[in-house]
Structure formats: C-alpha cells, structure tokens
Amino acid sequence: MDKKLEPIVKTVQEKFGASLEEFRNEAHLLVKPEQIVDVLTLLRDEQNFEMLSALTAVDYYPQDAPRFHVVYQLTSLAKNLSVQVRVPVNGSSPKVPTAARLYDVANWREREILDMFGIEFDGHPDPRRILSPEDMEGHPLRKDFPLGYEEPQFTFNFDEIDLLKPYAKE
Amino acid sequence: MSQIEEVSVAKFKHLVSERALTGETMLLNMGPQHPSTHGVLRLLLELDGEIVVNCIPDVGYLHTGIEKNMEAKTYQKAEVMTDRLDYMNTMGNNLAYVVAVEKLIDLDVPARAQGLRVILTELQRIASHLVWLGTSGLDLAAMSMFLYCFREREQILDIFELVSGQRMMTTYFRPGGVWRDVPVEFEKAVRDFIKIFPKRVDEYESLLTKNPLFIDRTVGLGKLDGAAALSYGVTGPTLRASGVDWDLRKARPYCGYEQYDFKVPVLNDGDVYARYLVRIEELRESLKIVEQALNKLPLGPVRSANRKFVPPPRSEIGVSMEALIHHFKLWTEGFSAPQASIYSAVESPRGELGLLLEGDGGPKPLRVHLRTPSFDNLSVLSQIVKGHLVADLVAILSSIDIVLGDIDR
C-alpha cells in the first residue's frame, strides 16, 4: 500500500470499523451497506477522492452471506491515489443505498448493476434497466444465469426449436 | 414483432419537464438508426421548437455480454473478446487486458515487448483520433476531412496487418509480451508514417482550425466544467479539454511510458472546439512517442521466459520434454491466477479504460468488469446539450467521441 494512503485507510478503519484487504499494493476496504454513503462522503469531501472511477459488483454464488460485493473504485487526482471500497450484500433481495447524489457517474453505473445483478439501490433517481430490454427476465451477470441458454438452430432442427422460442408470435 | 407498444410519456415522467406532460414541448426519437449517433444509440429528445430541453440517452442496442463471455473462457482465450469491445481501439483494449492479467499473476514483460506495445498503442490512438476527426467533420458537413483522415488511418491499419495479420481484431499483445516479433518491414513502415504524418496534421488543421464556419459551429458549444466532468467520471481528451490535467500515461505510467518525453495537452474552455484542439495536439504528441519508442526499441526476447504462464517457442517443443508439457498444459487447461481481485487502468483514446479482474484460483476469471470510458463520457451528454439546437447536439455528441461497442459491451 502507498505510504500516503495509510493514514486515510486508518481513518476509515477507525471510524467505521472497516476491515482491510491488501493485494499487489491495492487497498480494499470492506464496509457495511448502511455505512457506504458516509464512507464515500468522508473520502470525497475530506480526502479529495473526486472521481468514482468504477462501480460494479461481483457475484460469489453459491455462497449466500454475503453473495455479492458492490465495488467502488475511487480515485484522487490531487493526491494521485486510489482506494477500493467494497460492500458485501446478501443474496435475498439485495439492497444498497445509492451513491448517485455524491457522484453523478453512479447514476448509470448503478442502473447497470441493477440490470446485470439485480441489486437495488435505495433512493436511486432513475431505477430502470440500462443495457438489456426492459421486459427481460433475470439478471445476466449472476452466476446462476446460464451462458448460452438458447439451443443453436440448424437446418435440421430449425422448426423444432422455432416452436420453443419465447419471442412474440401472431 | 406482432406487438407494437404505445410508448407513453408516463415512463419518462421523472426525466422530462412538466411541459412535456401537457404537450407543450415535443418528444422526438433520434436514432437508433441515425448516421450522426455514431452507432446504434437512441436519444429521446424533448424539444421546444429547435431547442433541446432534455435529452435521455438509451443505450444497450449493441450489448453482447462480453463480460459474461469472458468469465467462461480461460485467461488466454478471453483476450479475443476485448478486441470486439471498442473496435476503434483494439490494440489499446488488448493492452488494458494484458496489463491487468500481468498484474494479477505478477508476470514480467521484456523491454522489447514493452516498446512494441507503446508504438502500436500510440499508432492506434492516432488511428482512433483520425476516425473521430473524420466522422465529426462529416457531422459538421466537412466532407473532405473524412476522406483525408481515412487515407492515413489505412496506413496504420496496414502496419497492424503487418505485425498481427489482422487490420482490426489484432489480439497481438499477450500476457507476458506480444504474440511474436515484428517482421523486418515493420521499422520502414512506421518510419514512412512518421515522415508523412506531421505534414498531414497541418493539412487537417488548415482545413478546420481557422475555418470560420467550423468555429461558428463549435466555439462555446457543450460547455463542461472540470468539477462536473469529474463527478460524471468523464476522462480522456474530454476531461483534459475542461482544464483537468489527468492522463494515466503521466500520472501512473505503465509499459515504460515514463521514459518518453511528451506533453499532455490541456485546455480550459471545455467546449467542442477545445476538445477538437486537444485531440489534434494529441495526434502530434502520440507521434512523438512513436518516434522515440522506435528509436529506443531494444533487441531481445518479446515474451517472458516464465513457462508457467507463457507457452514455449515452437523450436523448443521438439527437443525439450518440459517445454512440451508446458505447452500442453497451457493450451488445454490454461494458467491459474490467485484468488484475488485487482483493478488496473490504462489511457485509451477515449479515457480511462479500467479492468476489475478477479480470479478464483482456477484458469478462468471469476469476474471481469470493463470500466469503459465511453459509458461514463456519454452519461454527461444529457447535461451539456440542454438549451442547444438539435443541429448542435450532433456536434456535441461527436465531440465526446463515443464508440457504442465500448458503451454496451
């Protein structure tokens, strides 16, 4: 971990009881979902982390508690530092408070997580799907969402599979 | 499709103004099929006459599930997906991916491979900016720009074909180095390009920079200030045109960028014209890096000698049992990465191209998240087009240089 980052990490640890993981000079702080807005506010306003570089989630299925990690990658341009904040979330009706009021970029990124992982963001100004069609069922980046769900259609089995396809018919 | 759904304004109530609900302003779709949206992007516009009141971008028409697909492939095979991501920046995407994998498994890269990576990524940056310059010129009715820019871009694509066999889907960089050494014709091809290109940039500038029509259509349009840009996660030339000096090649050098002498152009106006000037200047700076890297290019191996991650050369397989075993293991099972997560980012022509790469201890990644710059850059559009004419919306949209493959993934 960078020398300049150590006091910042220490502040967050003391204030929020966050646990720390280190790997290849990166610092990952794990905090509870209800603390995330306060942690981000502290990092943005007092420690100059002006940019939320990345906001995404990771699915640890079949593990259930926690099943997801919501990952906030923060960058400070003034200090040239990066820190990652992770929020573990359980598998049943996962919910995290929104960061869209702190960083405008979180608006679209949270919509992407909602779309891909089905994690809801409390107080999000525009909770719609962003990449997949609005009538789609399921969340593609979850580990229990199958890859290659559709059977390949060839000449010999075209009609047979066509019957089973879920698209709208006359 | 048999069902045609009536789109009601109720769905977008929270995004449009009160006047749209009473029918005073008009809602109009621009795209998804529209030549000026640079791909399949749909913009839902709320218009008061010719003035844009609100703009709601709708993305996802090109969503191909690249992140999901990468999770199902080994680390070596997942790389081909990155080419398909941002098709104007294939070398840069490969670089972002291999740098991330090398960080995760802690792999060394020989100096010659680093030099080649820098030369090719900078050429790719020039090619990408040329496409941008050509198409945004086209949007403003500067037809000839398009022809000139594509002429020079073709020369760069020929160099890519020379080294990798492909013009666009190169997959030339591999974890631990590059695919194979460049052919002998490579140096001459790059030198030829270095020789002609500065003059060509001057020609582009003479067509646009002082052209009164171009200035009329670009100066003062789509103003974006630095603080808002950072909050929206805008990076790359769009951020640097708003007065924020942030370039990952300078701030966090990778692939030996610290050895090269180049400037990061920064302007304060934050309008379409400033973004144009920043990109034109970047063309020159990138060419400077290419020239320095080519002069400094050391001889030596182009792949790491760590056989646990990099397959041995063909010549060794016939004489060494161990090489054969390594070759077999790497191409059947792949290499394993630790159960850990890293984030690494490189500077693409559009901004910070980051990868969150998480391994699960096996040969396939648990999660690959691509933090693509166009996605965040586009999210600021709805803020900077308010109050402008529809015709200017086209100029503003092209000035933030989006690639839809990069947004939708």
Interface residues (C-beta under 8 A of the other chain):
Chain A: F23 R24 E26 H28 E50 M51 L52 S53 A54 T56 V58 D59 Y60 V71 Q73 L77 N80 S82 Q84 Y103 D104 V105 N107 W108 R109 E112 M116 P125 D126 R129 I130 L131 S132 P133 P140 L141 F145 L147 Y167 A168 K169 E170
Chain B: M1 S2 Q3 H14 L15 V59 G60 H63 G65 E67 K68 N69 E71 A72 K103 L104 D106 A227 A228 L230 S231 Y232 G233 V244 W246 A251 R252 A340 S341 I342 Y343 A345 E352 G354 L356 E358 L366 R367 H369 R371 F375 D376 S379 V380 Q383 D408 R409
